Amino acid sequence: MTLRCLLVDDSLDFLCAARTLLEQEGLRIVGVASTGADALVRAAELRPDVTLIDVDLGTTDGFELARHLAGHPNLDAGHLILISVNAEEDLTDLIDASPAIGFVWKPTLSAAAIKSLVRDVGD
């Protein structure tokens, strides 16, 4: 089964690079969003298996967006995974308090890392 992913990040360069990388590695990127509001709309429309959320979306807090997505089952954003250029150890308490199934540091982003997190929680 190919995971259907929604990417949420305010950097268009990152969205393009991540989409290319993850698609080359076998994931299906069904959509991208650059704002929290856009992410809510796209999640409701696309119903992805996984939503990757940057923790720093400029004017939007990625942790708050994750809570909002998880708190509204009708949005059906699938598994939530937080991503950031900041190290995981700098965000541990916030990650642990979030509804996300895990965290991936942007420099190590890969389909394998995403699939591993999803596999660890069961599909």
C-alpha positions in Angstrom: 0.0 0.0 0.0 1.3 3.4 -0.9 0.9 6.1 1.8 -1.0 9.2 0.7 0.6 12.3 2.2 -0.2 15.9 2.7 2.8 18.2 3.3 2.3 21.4 5.4 5.2 23.9 5.4 5.5 27.6 4.8 8.6 27.2 2.7 7.7 26.6 -1.0 11.3 25.5 -1.6 11.0 22.8 1.1 7.6 21.7 -0.2 9.0 21.2 -3.7 12.1 19.4 -2.5 10.3 17.2 0.0 7.6 16.3 -2.5 10.3 15.2 -5.1 12.2 13.2 -2.5 9.2 11.4 -1.0 7.7 10.6 -4.3 11.0 9.2 -5.6 11.0 7.0 -2.5 7.5 5.7 -3.1 5.1 7.9 -1.2 2.2 9.6 -2.9 2.0 13.3 -2.2 -1.7 14.1 -2.7 -1.4 17.8 -1.7 0.6 20.6 -0.1 -0.4 23.5 2.1 1.6 26.5 3.1 -0.7 27.8 5.9 -2.7 26.3 8.7 -6.0 27.4 7.1 -5.0 25.8 3.8 -4.0 22.6 5.7 -7.4 22.3 7.2 -9.1 22.7 3.9 -6.7 20.3 2.1 -7.0 17.6 4.9 -10.8 17.7 4.6 -10.7 17.5 0.8 -7.9 14.9 0.4 -8.2 12.7 3.6 -4.5 11.7 3.5 -3.1 8.7 5.3 -0.4 10.9 6.8 0.0 14.7 7.3 3.5 16.1 7.7 3.3 19.4 9.7 6.2 21.8 10.1 6.3 23.0 13.7 7.0 26.6 12.7 4.6 27.7 10.0 5.4 31.4 10.3 2.2 32.9 11.7 0.8 29.4 12.6 2.0 27.1 15.3 2.4 23.6 13.9 1.6 22.1 17.3 -1.7 24.0 17.5 -2.5 22.9 13.9 -1.9 19.3 14.9 -4.2 19.6 17.9 -6.9 21.2 15.7 -6.6 18.4 13.1 -6.7 15.7 15.7 -9.6 17.3 17.5 -11.8 17.4 14.4 -12.3 13.8 13.1 -14.3 15.0 10.1 -11.1 16.6 8.8 -9.5 13.1 8.7 -5.9 14.2 8.4 -4.6 10.6 9.0 -1.5 10.1 11.1 0.1 13.4 12.1 3.9 13.6 12.0 5.7 16.8 13.0 8.8 18.0 11.1 11.3 20.7 11.8 14.8 22.0 11.2 15.1 22.2 15.0 16.5 19.2 16.8 14.0 16.8 18.4 15.6 17.2 21.8 14.8 20.9 21.7 11.1 20.1 21.2 10.6 16.9 23.2 8.0 18.2 25.7 5.9 19.8 22.9 6.1 16.7 20.7 5.1 14.5 23.6 2.1 16.7 24.4 1.0 16.8 20.8 -1.3 14.3 19.1 1.4 13.5 16.5 2.6 9.9 16.2 6.2 11.2 16.0 8.7 13.6 14.7 11.2 13.7 11.8 14.1 16.1 11.6 13.9 17.7 8.2 17.5 16.9 7.2 16.7 13.2 7.7 13.2 13.2 6.1 12.6 10.1 4.1 9.8 7.7 3.1 11.4 5.1 5.3 11.2 7.3 8.4 7.6 8.1 7.8 6.6 4.5 7.1 8.5 3.4 10.2 6.5 5.8 12.4 3.2 4.7 10.8 4.1 1.0 11.2 5.0 1.5 14.9 1.5 2.8 15.7 -0.3 0.2 13.4 -2.4 1.1 10.5 
